[in-house]
Amino acid sequence: MNRQNISSHTPREQLAGYSRAVRLGNAVYVSGTTASDEQGVGHGEDAAGQTRYILRKIESALGEAGASLSDIVRARVYVVNMDDWEAVARIHGEVLGSVRPANTLVQIAGLVGGRLVEIEADAIIGG
């Protein structure tokens, strides 16, 4: 199987030795994604806004790998404040509602850059 590494060309990828996403066969694994751009600038004032931005970033990474949001089979959502779970879940449901991937949402102690939400996703092309 050929491996395809997808990069967003951020300095953090090089520093930490990771890829935005990896495609292996028809599987695509998207790294934990926060609401920051290539320069590290944050997007979205609140957890819902960050979630919307993150899902667009995930959609872009999947597209580069030949996949789409509809191919997501598993998502993991990390929130810093559990009080944000409903706002995050609402956006997740708005964007991925018809896909209905397996999903986990957990609270964590903190995220890089003071971000409020991080999401990772696994997709199976054609799945």
DSSP file (Angstrom, degrees, kcal/mol; ACC not computed):
  #  RESIDUE AA STRUCTURE BP1 BP2  ACC     N-H-->O    O-->H-N    N-H-->O    O-->H-N    TCO  KAPPA ALPHA  PHI   PSI    X-CA   Y-CA   Z-CA
    1    1 A M              0   0    0      0, 0.0     2,-0.3     0, 0.0    23,-0.0   0.000 360.0 360.0 360.0 138.8    0.0    0.0    0.0
    2    2 A N        -     0   0    0      2,-0.0    23,-1.1     1,-0.0     2,-0.5  -0.650 360.0-143.4 -83.5 139.8    1.2    3.5   -0.8
    3    3 A R  E     -A   24   0A   0     -2,-0.3     2,-0.5    21,-0.2    21,-0.2  -0.886  12.6-167.4-103.7 132.8    1.4    6.0    2.0
    4    4 A Q  E     -A   23   0A   0     19,-2.7    19,-3.0    -2,-0.5     2,-0.5  -0.976   6.4-156.2-122.2 117.8    0.5    9.6    1.3
    5    5 A N  E     -A   22   0A   0     -2,-0.5     2,-0.5    17,-0.2    17,-0.2  -0.820   7.9-154.1 -92.6 129.5    1.3   12.3    3.9
    6    6 A I  E     -A   21   0A   0     15,-3.2    15,-1.7    -2,-0.5    14,-1.3  -0.894  14.0-167.3-103.5 129.3   -0.8   15.4    3.7
    7    7 A S        -     0   0    0     -2,-0.5    12,-0.1    12,-0.2    15,-0.0  -0.918  29.9-165.0-120.3 143.6    0.8   18.6    5.1
    8    8 A S        -     0   0    0     -2,-0.4    -1,-0.1     2,-0.1    11,-0.0   0.350  48.1-124.8 -99.1   2.8   -0.6   22.0    5.9
    9    9 A H        +     0   0    0      1,-0.2    -2,-0.1     2,-0.1    10,-0.0   0.800  53.8 156.0  62.6  34.1    3.0   23.2    6.0
   10   10 A T    >>  -     0   0    0      1,-0.1     4,-1.1    29,-0.0     3,-0.6  -0.618  54.2-121.8 -85.7 151.6    2.9   24.6    9.4
   11   11 A P  H 3> S+     0   0    0      0, 0.0     4,-2.4     0, 0.0     5,-0.2   0.831 111.2  63.2 -59.3 -30.8    6.1   25.0   11.4
   12   12 A R  H 3> S+     0   0    0      1,-0.2     4,-3.0     2,-0.2     5,-0.3   0.862  96.1  57.3 -64.1 -35.7    4.6   22.8   14.1
   13   13 A E  H <>>S+     0   0    0     -3,-0.6     5,-1.7     1,-0.2     4,-1.4   0.942 111.4  41.6 -60.0 -46.8    4.4   19.8   11.8
   14   14 A Q  H  <5S+     0   0    0     -4,-1.1    -2,-0.2     2,-0.2    -1,-0.2   0.927 116.3  49.5 -65.1 -45.6    8.1   20.0   11.1
   15   15 A L  H  <5S+     0   0    0     -4,-2.4    -2,-0.2     1,-0.2    -1,-0.2   0.922 121.2  33.2 -59.7 -47.6    9.0   20.6   14.7
   16   16 A A  H  <5S-     0   0    0     -4,-3.0    -1,-0.2    -5,-0.2    -2,-0.2   0.531 106.1-123.0 -92.6  -7.3    6.8   17.8   16.1
   17   17 A G  T  <5 +     0   0    0     -4,-1.4     2,-0.3    -5,-0.3    -3,-0.2   0.933  65.2 122.1  69.7  47.7    7.3   15.4   13.2
   18   18 A Y      < -     0   0    0     -5,-1.7     2,-0.3    -6,-0.2    -1,-0.2  -0.869  53.5-127.7-134.5 170.0    3.7   14.8   12.2
   19   19 A S        -     0   0    0     -2,-0.3    12,-0.3     1,-0.1   -12,-0.2  -0.878  21.7-126.0-115.2 149.7    1.4   15.1    9.2
   20   20 A R  S    S-     0   0    0    -14,-1.3    11,-2.6    -2,-0.3     2,-0.3   0.906  96.0  -8.8 -57.3 -42.1   -1.9   16.9    9.0
   21   21 A A  E     -AB   6  30A   0    -15,-1.7   -15,-3.2     9,-0.3     2,-0.4  -0.980  62.9-148.3-152.2 159.1   -3.3   13.7    7.6
   22   22 A V  E     -AB   5  29A   0      7,-2.0     7,-2.7    -2,-0.3     2,-0.5  -0.998   7.4-158.7-132.8 129.1   -2.1   10.3    6.4
   23   23 A R  E     +AB   4  28A   0    -19,-3.0   -19,-2.7    -2,-0.4     2,-0.4  -0.932  13.0 174.3-106.7 130.9   -3.7    8.2    3.7
   24   24 A L  E >   -AB   3  27A   0      3,-2.7     3,-1.9    -2,-0.5     2,-0.3  -0.938  67.4 -44.9-134.4 109.8   -2.9    4.5    3.6
   25   25 A G  T 3  S-     0   0    0    -23,-1.1   -21,-0.0    -2,-0.4   100,-0.0  -0.536 123.8 -24.6  64.9-127.2   -4.9    2.6    1.1
   26   26 A N  T 3  S+     0   0    0     -2,-0.3    99,-3.5    -3,-0.1     2,-0.4   0.282 119.9  97.0-100.6  11.4   -8.5    3.8    1.4
   27   27 A A  E <   -BC  24 124A   0     -3,-1.9    -3,-2.7    97,-0.2     2,-0.4  -0.824  52.1-168.7-101.0 139.0   -8.1    4.9    5.0
   28   28 A V  E     -BC  23 123A   0     95,-3.0    95,-3.3    -2,-0.4     2,-0.5  -0.996   3.5-164.4-128.5 129.4   -7.3    8.5    6.0
   29   29 A Y  E     -BC  22 122A   0     -7,-2.7    -7,-2.0    -2,-0.4     2,-0.5  -0.961   7.0-158.0-116.1 117.9   -6.3    9.5    9.5
   30   30 A V  E     -BC  21 121A   0     91,-3.6    91,-1.3    -2,-0.5    -9,-0.3  -0.852  18.8-126.5-100.8 126.1   -6.5   13.3   10.3
   31   31 A S  E     -     0   0A   0    -11,-2.6    90,-0.1    -2,-0.5    88,-0.1  -0.111  47.4 -67.8 -61.1 162.2   -4.4   14.5   13.2
   32   32 A G  E     -     0   0A   0     88,-0.1     2,-0.4    86,-0.1    88,-0.3  -0.330  61.6-156.3 -51.1 130.3   -5.8   16.4   16.0
   33   33 A T  E     - C   0 119A   0     86,-2.4    86,-2.0    -3,-0.1     2,-0.2  -0.956  13.5-173.8-124.4 129.8   -6.9   19.8   14.5
   34   34 A T        -     0   0    0     -2,-0.4     2,-1.6    84,-0.2    84,-0.1  -0.650  42.7 -92.4-114.1 174.9   -7.4   23.1   16.3
   35   35 A A  S    S+     0   0    0     82,-0.5     8,-2.9    -2,-0.2     2,-0.3  -0.378  85.2 109.7 -88.1  58.5   -8.7   26.4   15.1
   36   36 A S  B     -F   42   0B   0     -2,-1.6     6,-0.2     6,-0.3    -2,-0.1  -0.971  56.8-136.9-130.7 150.5   -5.4   27.9   14.1
   37   37 A D    >   -     0   0    0      4,-2.1     3,-2.1    -2,-0.3    -3,-0.0  -0.182  45.2 -75.6 -93.9-170.2   -4.1   28.7   10.6
   38   38 A E  T 3  S+     0   0    0      1,-0.3    -1,-0.0     2,-0.1   -30,-0.0   0.759 132.8  49.9 -60.7 -26.4   -0.6   28.1    9.1
   39   39 A Q  T 3  S-     0   0    0      2,-0.1    -1,-0.3   -29,-0.1     3,-0.1   0.411 120.1-107.9 -91.9   1.8    0.8   31.1   11.0
   40   40 A G    <   +     0   0    0     -3,-2.1     2,-0.3     1,-0.3    -2,-0.1   0.552  68.6 149.8  85.0   7.4   -0.7   29.8   14.3
   41   41 A V        -     0   0    0      1,-0.1    -4,-2.1    -5,-0.0    -1,-0.3  -0.596  45.1-123.3 -77.7 131.7   -3.3   32.6   14.4
   42   42 A G  B     -F   36   0B   0     -2,-0.3     2,-0.4    -6,-0.2    -6,-0.3  -0.400  21.4-158.9 -76.3 150.9   -6.5   31.4   16.2
   43   43 A H        +     0   0    0     -8,-2.9    10,-0.1     1,-0.1    11,-0.1  -0.995  55.8  37.5-131.2 136.1   -9.9   31.5   14.6
   44   44 A G        -     0   0    0     -2,-0.4    -1,-0.1     1,-0.1    -9,-0.1   0.555  60.5-137.6  92.7 118.9  -13.3   31.5   16.3
   45   45 A E  S    S+     0   0    0     -3,-0.1     2,-0.2     4,-0.0    -1,-0.1   0.802  85.6  31.0 -75.4 -30.2  -13.9   33.4   19.6
   46   46 A D  S  > S-     0   0    0      1,-0.0     4,-2.5    38,-0.0     5,-0.2  -0.690  93.6 -94.8-126.2 176.0  -15.9   30.6   21.2
   47   47 A A  H  > S+     0   0    0     -2,-0.2     4,-2.4     1,-0.2     5,-0.1   0.871 121.9  51.6 -62.2 -38.4  -16.0   26.8   21.1
   48   48 A A  H  > S+     0   0    0      2,-0.2     4,-2.2     1,-0.2    -1,-0.2   0.935 111.5  46.5 -65.4 -45.6  -18.8   26.7   18.5
   49   49 A G  H  > S+     0   0    0      1,-0.2     4,-2.0     2,-0.2    -2,-0.2   0.892 113.0  49.8 -62.7 -40.0  -16.8   29.0   16.1
   50   50 A Q  H  X S+     0   0    0     -4,-2.5     4,-2.8     2,-0.2    -1,-0.2   0.907 109.0  52.4 -65.2 -40.6  -13.7   27.0   16.6
   51   51 A T  H  X S+     0   0    0     -4,-2.4     4,-2.5     2,-0.2    -2,-0.2   0.923 108.6  49.7 -61.7 -44.8  -15.5   23.8   15.9
   52   52 A R  H  X S+     0   0    0     -4,-2.2     4,-1.5     1,-0.2    -1,-0.2   0.922 113.4  46.6 -59.9 -44.8  -16.8   25.1   12.6
   53   53 A Y  H  X S+     0   0    0     -4,-2.0     4,-2.0     1,-0.2    -2,-0.2   0.917 111.7  51.8 -63.4 -43.9  -13.3   26.3   11.6
   54   54 A I  H  X S+     0   0    0     -4,-2.8     4,-2.7     1,-0.2     5,-0.2   0.920 107.0  51.8 -60.3 -45.8  -11.8   22.9   12.6
   55   55 A L  H  X S+     0   0    0     -4,-2.5     4,-2.2     1,-0.2    -1,-0.2   0.838 108.1  52.2 -64.5 -31.6  -14.3   20.9   10.6
   56   56 A R  H  X S+     0   0    0     -4,-1.5     4,-2.1     2,-0.2    -1,-0.2   0.897 109.9  49.3 -67.1 -40.1  -13.5   23.1    7.5
   57   57 A K  H  X S+     0   0    0     -4,-2.0     4,-2.3     2,-0.2    -2,-0.2   0.910 111.6  48.5 -63.8 -41.9   -9.8   22.3    8.1
   58   58 A I  H  X S+     0   0    0     -4,-2.7     4,-2.7     1,-0.2     5,-0.2   0.911 109.5  52.7 -64.1 -42.1  -10.5   18.6    8.4
   59   59 A E  H  X S+     0   0    0     -4,-2.2     4,-2.3    -5,-0.2    -1,-0.2   0.898 109.4  49.6 -59.7 -40.8  -12.6   18.8    5.2
   60   60 A S  H  X S+     0   0    0     -4,-2.1     4,-2.0     2,-0.2    -2,-0.2   0.925 111.3  47.8 -64.6 -45.4   -9.7   20.4    3.4
   61   61 A A  H  X S+     0   0    0     -4,-2.3     4,-1.1     1,-0.2    -2,-0.2   0.912 112.3  49.8 -62.8 -42.6   -7.2   17.7    4.6
   62   62 A L  H ><>S+     0   0    0     -4,-2.7     5,-3.2     1,-0.2     3,-0.5   0.914 108.0  54.2 -61.8 -41.8   -9.6   14.9    3.6
   63   63 A G  H ><5S+     0   0    0     -4,-2.3     3,-1.5     1,-0.3    -1,-0.2   0.894 104.7  53.3 -59.4 -41.6  -10.0   16.5    0.2
   64   64 A E  H 3<5S+     0   0    0     -4,-2.0    -1,-0.3     1,-0.3    -2,-0.2   0.790 109.7  49.9 -63.6 -26.2   -6.3   16.5   -0.4
   65   65 A A  T <<5S-     0   0    0     -4,-1.1    -1,-0.3    -3,-0.5    -2,-0.2   0.395 124.4-103.7 -91.7   1.9   -6.3   12.8    0.4
   66   66 A G  T < 5S+     0   0    0     -3,-1.5    -3,-0.2     1,-0.3     2,-0.2   0.689  87.9 105.8  84.6  18.8   -9.2   12.1   -2.0
   67   67 A A      < -     0   0    0     -5,-3.2    -1,-0.3    -6,-0.2     2,-0.3  -0.608  51.8-150.3-119.6 179.9  -11.8   11.8    0.7
   68   68 A S    >   -     0   0    0     -2,-0.2     3,-2.0    -3,-0.1     4,-0.3  -0.901  38.9 -91.7-144.0 173.2  -14.7   13.9    2.0
   69   69 A L  G >  S+     0   0    0     -2,-0.3     3,-1.7     1,-0.3    -1,-0.0   0.836 121.1  65.1 -56.8 -32.7  -16.5   14.5    5.2
   70   70 A S  G 3  S+     0   0    0      1,-0.3    -1,-0.3    53,-0.0    26,-0.0   0.635  94.1  61.2 -68.6 -11.8  -19.0   11.8    4.2
   71   71 A D  G <  S+     0   0    0     -3,-2.0    53,-2.4    56,-0.1    -1,-0.3   0.510  75.3 117.7 -89.7  -6.0  -16.2    9.3    4.5
   72   72 A I  E <   +D  123   0A   0     -3,-1.7    51,-0.3    -4,-0.3     3,-0.1  -0.439  30.9 169.5 -66.3 128.7  -15.6    9.9    8.2
   73   73 A V  E     +     0   0A   0     49,-2.8    29,-2.3     1,-0.3     2,-0.3   0.570  66.3  26.1-112.0 -17.5  -16.2    6.8   10.3
   74   74 A R  E     -De 122 102A   0     48,-1.7    48,-2.8    27,-0.2     2,-0.4  -0.982  59.8-177.3-150.3 134.5  -14.8    8.0   13.6
   75   75 A A  E     -De 121 103A   0     27,-2.4    29,-1.5    -2,-0.3     2,-0.5  -0.983   9.5-160.2-130.4 144.8  -14.3   11.4   15.3
   76   76 A R  E     -De 120 104A   0     44,-2.5    44,-2.2    -2,-0.4     2,-0.5  -0.993  10.8-165.7-124.9 124.9  -12.7   12.3   18.6
   77   77 A V  E     -De 119 105A   0     27,-3.4    29,-2.4    -2,-0.5     2,-0.5  -0.940   2.1-167.1-116.8 128.3  -13.6   15.7   20.1
   78   78 A Y  E     -De 118 106A   0     40,-3.2    40,-2.1    -2,-0.5     2,-0.4  -0.963   6.8-175.3-116.7 127.9  -11.6   17.2   22.9
   79   79 A V  E     -De 117 107A   0     27,-2.6    29,-2.5    -2,-0.5    38,-0.2  -0.942  24.3-151.3-122.5 146.0  -12.9   20.2   24.8
   80   80 A V  S    S+     0   0    0     36,-2.0     2,-0.5    -2,-0.4    -1,-0.1   0.830  92.3  40.2 -79.9 -34.4  -11.2   22.3   27.6
   81   81 A N    >   -     0   0    0     35,-0.4     3,-2.4     1,-0.1    -1,-0.2  -0.958  68.4-155.0-121.2 116.1  -14.5   23.2   29.2
   82   82 A M  G >  S+     0   0    0     -2,-0.5     3,-1.7     1,-0.3     4,-0.3   0.725  92.4  73.5 -63.7 -19.5  -17.3   20.6   29.4
   83   83 A D  G 3  S+     0   0    0      1,-0.3     3,-0.3     2,-0.1    -1,-0.3   0.712  92.2  58.2 -63.6 -18.0  -19.8   23.5   29.6
   84   84 A D  G <> S+     0   0    0     -3,-2.4     4,-2.4     1,-0.2     5,-0.3   0.473  75.9  99.1 -87.3  -3.1  -19.0   23.9   25.8
   85   85 A W  H <> S+     0   0    0     -3,-1.7     4,-3.0     1,-0.2     5,-0.2   0.872  81.0  48.8 -56.9 -41.2  -20.0   20.3   24.9
   86   86 A E  H  > S+     0   0    0     -3,-0.3     4,-2.4    -4,-0.3    -1,-0.2   0.914 112.1  47.0 -69.5 -41.7  -23.5   21.2   23.7
   87   87 A A  H  > S+     0   0    0     -4,-0.3     4,-1.6     2,-0.2    -1,-0.2   0.907 116.4  45.6 -63.5 -41.2  -22.4   24.1   21.4
   88   88 A V  H  X S+     0   0    0     -4,-2.4     4,-2.6     2,-0.2    -2,-0.2   0.928 113.2  49.3 -66.3 -46.2  -19.6   21.9   20.0
   89   89 A A  H  X S+     0   0    0     -4,-3.0     4,-2.9    -5,-0.3     5,-0.2   0.874 107.0  56.5 -62.2 -37.3  -22.0   18.9   19.6
   90   90 A R  H  X S+     0   0    0     -4,-2.4     4,-2.2     2,-0.2    -1,-0.2   0.926 111.2  41.8 -62.1 -45.2  -24.5   21.2   17.8
   91   91 A I  H  X S+     0   0    0     -4,-1.6     4,-2.5     2,-0.2     5,-0.3   0.917 113.9  52.7 -68.1 -42.7  -22.0   22.3   15.2
   92   92 A H  H  X S+     0   0    0     -4,-2.6     4,-3.1     1,-0.2    -2,-0.2   0.925 112.8  45.2 -56.8 -45.4  -20.6   18.7   14.8
   93   93 A G  H  X S+     0   0    0     -4,-2.9     4,-1.6     2,-0.2    -1,-0.2   0.862 110.8  53.4 -67.5 -36.7  -24.2   17.5   14.3
   94   94 A E  H  < S+     0   0    0     -4,-2.2    -2,-0.2    -5,-0.2    -1,-0.2   0.908 119.8  33.2 -63.2 -42.3  -24.9   20.3   11.8
   95   95 A V  H  < S+     0   0    0     -4,-2.5    -2,-0.2     1,-0.1    -3,-0.2   0.881 136.1  22.4 -83.2 -40.8  -21.9   19.5    9.7
   96   96 A L  H >X S+     0   0    0     -4,-3.1     4,-2.5    -5,-0.3     3,-1.0   0.274  84.9 115.8-112.8   9.6  -21.7   15.7   10.1
   97   97 A G  T 3< S+     0   0    0     -4,-1.6    -1,-0.1     1,-0.3    -3,-0.1   0.850  80.7  43.3 -52.1 -44.8  -25.3   14.8   11.1
   98   98 A S  T 34 S+     0   0    0      1,-0.2    -1,-0.3    -4,-0.2    -2,-0.1   0.724 113.8  53.0 -76.7 -19.2  -26.1   12.7    8.0
   99   99 A V  T <4 S-     0   0    0     -3,-1.0    -2,-0.2    -4,-0.1    -1,-0.2   0.890  82.7-169.3 -78.8 -42.7  -22.7   11.0    8.2
  100  100 A R     <  -     0   0    0     -4,-2.5    -3,-0.1    -7,-0.1     3,-0.1   0.926  10.7-171.4  52.5  57.3  -23.2   10.0   11.9
  101  101 A P        -     0   0    0      0, 0.0   -27,-0.2     0, 0.0   -28,-0.1  -0.293  36.8 -87.9 -69.9 160.9  -19.6    8.7   12.6
  102  102 A A  E     -e   74   0A   0    -29,-2.3   -27,-2.4   -26,-0.0     2,-0.3  -0.461  61.1-166.0 -59.8 145.1  -18.7    7.0   15.7
  103  103 A N  E     -e   75   0A   0    -29,-0.2     2,-0.4    -2,-0.1   -27,-0.2  -0.991  26.9-169.5-147.8 145.6  -17.8    9.8   18.1
  104  104 A T  E     -e   76   0A   0    -29,-1.5   -27,-3.4    -2,-0.3     2,-0.4  -0.998   5.6-171.7-132.0 137.6  -16.1   10.5   21.4
  105  105 A L  E     +e   77   0A   0     -2,-0.4     2,-0.3   -29,-0.2   -27,-0.2  -0.985  16.2 166.5-130.2 121.7  -16.2   13.8   23.3
  106  106 A V  E     -e   78   0A   0    -29,-2.4   -27,-2.6    -2,-0.4     2,-0.4  -0.939  33.7-119.9-133.8 154.9  -14.0   14.3   26.4
  107  107 A Q  E     -e   79   0A   0     -2,-0.3     2,-0.3   -29,-0.2   -27,-0.2  -0.767  31.6-172.8 -92.1 139.6  -12.8   17.1   28.5
  108  108 A I        -     0   0    0    -29,-2.5     3,-0.1    -2,-0.4   -26,-0.1  -0.825  34.2-111.4-127.3 168.4   -9.1   17.7   28.8
  109  109 A A  S    S-     0   0    0     -2,-0.3     2,-0.3     1,-0.2   -29,-0.1   0.823  83.6 -34.3 -72.3 -32.6   -6.9   20.0   30.9
  110  110 A G        -     0   0    0    -31,-0.1     2,-0.3   -29,-0.0    -1,-0.2  -0.975  48.6-132.0-179.4 165.5   -5.7   22.3   28.1
  111  111 A L    >   -     0   0    0      4,-0.4     3,-1.6    -2,-0.3     4,-0.1  -0.911  41.8 -82.0-131.5 158.4   -4.7   22.7   24.5
  112  112 A V  G >  S+     0   0    0     -2,-0.3     3,-1.3     1,-0.3    -1,-0.0  -0.299 113.4  11.2 -56.5 136.7   -1.8   24.4   22.7
  113  113 A G  G 3  S-     0   0    0      1,-0.3    -1,-0.3   -71,-0.0   -71,-0.1   0.653 125.2 -74.6  70.5  15.7   -2.3   28.2   22.2
  114  114 A G  G <  S+     0   0    0     -3,-1.6    -1,-0.3     1,-0.2    -2,-0.2   0.692  81.2 165.1  71.2  17.5   -5.2   28.3   24.6
  115  115 A R    <   -     0   0    0     -3,-1.3    -4,-0.4     1,-0.1    -1,-0.2  -0.256  33.3-147.9 -65.4 158.1   -7.6   26.8   22.1
  116  116 A L  S    S+     0   0    0      1,-0.2   -36,-2.0   -70,-0.1   -35,-0.4   0.674  73.3  32.9-100.6 -22.5  -10.9   25.4   23.3
  117  117 A V  E     - D   0  79A   0    -38,-0.2   -82,-0.5   -37,-0.1     2,-0.3  -0.982  52.3-176.8-140.4 144.0  -11.5   22.5   21.0
  118  118 A E  E     - D   0  78A   0    -40,-2.1   -40,-3.2    -2,-0.3     2,-0.4  -0.989  10.4-171.8-139.1 138.5   -9.5   19.9   19.1
  119  119 A I  E     -CD  33  77A   0    -86,-2.0   -86,-2.4    -2,-0.3     2,-0.3  -0.992   6.4-173.3-132.3 137.6  -10.9   17.2   16.8
  120  120 A E  E     - D   0  76A   0    -44,-2.2   -44,-2.5    -2,-0.4     2,-0.3  -0.921  11.9-165.6-122.4 155.8   -9.3   14.3   15.0
  121  121 A A  E     -CD  30  75A   0    -91,-1.3   -91,-3.6    -2,-0.3     2,-0.4  -0.992  16.0-154.6-145.0 147.7  -11.0   12.1   12.5
  122  122 A D  E     -CD  29  74A   0    -48,-2.8   -49,-2.8    -2,-0.3   -48,-1.7  -0.976  21.0-173.1-118.6 136.3  -10.6    8.7   10.7
  123  123 A A  E     -CD  28  72A   0    -95,-3.3   -95,-3.0    -2,-0.4     2,-0.5  -0.956  19.7-154.8-131.3 148.8  -12.1    8.2    7.3
  124  124 A I  E >   -C   27   0A   0    -53,-2.4     3,-3.0    -2,-0.3   -97,-0.2  -0.979  30.9-124.4-119.9 114.6  -12.6    5.2    4.9
  125  125 A I  T 3  S+     0   0    0    -99,-3.5   -58,-0.1    -2,-0.5   -99,-0.0  -0.402  99.5   8.9 -63.2 124.9  -12.9    6.3    1.3
  126  126 A G  T 3         0   0    0     -2,-0.2    -1,-0.3     1,-0.0   -55,-0.0   0.467 360.0 360.0  82.5   2.2  -16.1    4.9    0.0
  127  127 A G    <         0   0    0     -3,-3.0    -2,-0.2  -101,-0.2   -56,-0.1   0.454 360.0 360.0 -84.7 360.0  -17.0    3.8    3.6
